[in-house]
Amino acid sequence: MTTVILSSPSKNNIDAWLMSEMTAKSGGRFTPSDDYWRPDPTAQAANVASAKCAVIDKVRPWLIAALSYYAMEYSARTLKHLAYVLSKCGNSSLDVLDESNIIAVRNILSKSEFAVLRSFLKRWREDYLLEVKPSEAVVDYLYAIKPRNNVGQCPVESMNPEKGPLTPLERRSIFDWANDAFAYGRITIEQFVYIRILITTGVRIRQVQQLVFGDIIEDERGYFLKMPRAKNKGFGYRNSFKTFDISKDLYIILVSYKEITLKALQRERLHVDWKKAIPNVALFRAKGTKFVKTIIKDDPDLSLLEIEPQIKFHKHDGSMKALLRGLEDDQAFPVSERTGEKIHLGAHRFRYTIGTELSRMDAGRHTIAFVLDHKGVRSVSRYIKVSAAMGKRIDDKMKNELSLIVNAFQGRLVAGAADAVNGSLTNKTIRTESSAIATCGASGGCHLDAPVACYTCSKFQPWLDAPHEEVLNRLMLRQQRAIDVAGEESEVAISFDRPILAVMQVIHSINALKQNAEGEHDE
């Protein structure tokens, strides 16, 4: 196999040209004659074999040549999307270079798909200097007609409860659930770190995917995460960064994750100086085959991590999406107050949520665009339109009803200490100012605000005959004070909603049990 050929092919050498290895924009290699191209190991492969069906047989080598040039200009993900669009046309028996098919092509493609296709065909005709190319009439026609306006409602503007931004209560519920699920081994540390980063930053999956442990920073100013930039033109693998402030809590989690990973690498892969390499190791790593998972995939180039990060050792797109898959199956996964169903977990929802929360805090358009790394402010207006509605505190009249729907209480009701895990340990008894109310079932210590934070913990064991109303009254008083100081829709005031619902749920459950017991006694 020959190395990269940059000169244009001719009709005499096109077959040999397509057999030559080329370098894509990402720096990875591909051979045009292959059916699948994957120059970026973190992206899914482009199905070029299927894309060829979008033109007639004699033009197919030239389509592949045009795609080769396209791969040198655009990211592997954009290439994959284009290949999908071409295959969509081919599967409908539409030749994209036949002028008589243009309307039919437009009608089967979404607005964005149509835009990608005509941009590619224009580049092929005007810039790639190939002997066989689209006709001027085809390109002109593609740009003369309007794309099909089939875009549905924006998930942000429609406040879609499954795809749009999360409400403050939903966001807090996921935060609390993730902390609890990780503490008690129901999710992995990798999943926990991923969720916490998404909640804090709202960045794109591609950005989190490229993180390495050297991006975790502490200095005299505080704690930071150096986030790789992505999507906008010119941003390749870790060649541009944006710095995010993070809490000390998240910093400690990330550093602990780094130490756990380092020890595992030192046990598993002995031929690399991992203490030297750890700053270049991906937070979210490719881990071998489907059936044999390791801390990092085995590869002869592992030692290169001692010098700099390597794209091949990051998780690919599908594996990043899999980090959130199936989490809703956890019995304690939170329920949305809007739908009465478990919250739909998608990475992009955290991004939408950051946008609406920034708007709710009166951040300007340019500030929102800067934080979300938008190229301009045009798309920011959607966050401003819905921020007030998404940020509302739950009305006091609704709380009683919602407490029956939202499973904010995650623990287990017990008759008393004798029936509880750790019931014999006095240091595990949870008290209010006046009396004992519950037992903590956790094996370790806890530094959260007891008993307020306890009601949303899965290890909390409230007693049946305990003054939980006292806790409820205390919580509602604290929320009212927050409202008086910071306003009804302030973050502090809203943060009390979930604990209040949890206490209400405990009170409802106790009353129901007592009523059932009385009914059985009367019978």
Number of C-alpha atoms within 10 A of each C-alpha: 8 11 12 14 14 10 8 14 18 13 11 8 10 14 16 12 23 20 17 16 17 23 19 23 19 19 14 16 17 21 23 24 20 13 14 17 23 20 24 22 18 24 19 17 18 22 21 24 16 19 25 23 22 24 22 16 9 9 15 17 20 23 23 19 23 23 21 22 21 21 24 17 16 16 22 26 19 16 24 22 17 23 22 18 24 26 22 20 24 20 13 13 15 21 19 24 19 14 17 12 15 18 15 13 25 22 14 15 19 17 16 14 18 21 16 17 21 19 13 16 21 20 18 23 19 13 11 17 14 18 11 18 19 20 14 12 11 21 22 13 14 23 13 9 11 13 19 15 11 11 9 7 10 12 16 24 16 15 20 14 18 18 19 21 29 29 23 21 25 20 19 19 23 20 17 18 21 22 16 20 21 16 16 14 9 14 18 14 18 15 18 21 20 20 21 18 17 20 20 16 19 22 24 19 17 18 16 22 23 27 23 24 23 17 19 18 17 13 7 5 7 12 18 19 23 18 22 24 23 22 16 10 10 14 15 17 19 17 10 13 15 12 14 15 15 18 13 13 9 17 19 12 15 21 14 13 16 21 14 12 19 19 12 15 20 14 10 13 16 9 9 16 15 22 13 12 20 22 21 21 29 26 26 25 25 23 17 15 10 6 6 8 11 16 17 22 18 15 10 7 11 21 14 13 20 17 11 13 24 18 22 19 26 26 22 21 16 11 18 22 13 11 18 17 13 9 18 15 9 13 9 20 20 28 21 23 22 14 12 14 13 20 22 16 18 15 20 16 24 24 22 22 24 23 27 30 24 18 24 22 14 13 15 14 19 14 16 25 18 14 17 18 16 15 12 12 14 11 13 20 15 18 25 22 16 19 24 15 12 20 22 17 19 20 9 10 8 9 19 15 14 19 22 18 18 25 22 31 25 23 20 15 19 19 15 18 22 11 14 20 18 18 18 13 11 10 11 19 18 18 15 17 7 8 11 18 22 29 30 26 19 16 11 8 9 10 6 9 8 12 16 18 16 25 27 24 23 21 19 25 29 30 22 20 13 18 16 21 13 15 21 19 13 15 18 17 12 15 20 16 15 20 17 11 12 13 14 18 18 17 19 17 22 21 17 22 22 26 23 25 26 26 26 25 25 25 20 15 15 21 13 12 13 13 12 12 11 11 10 9 8 7 5
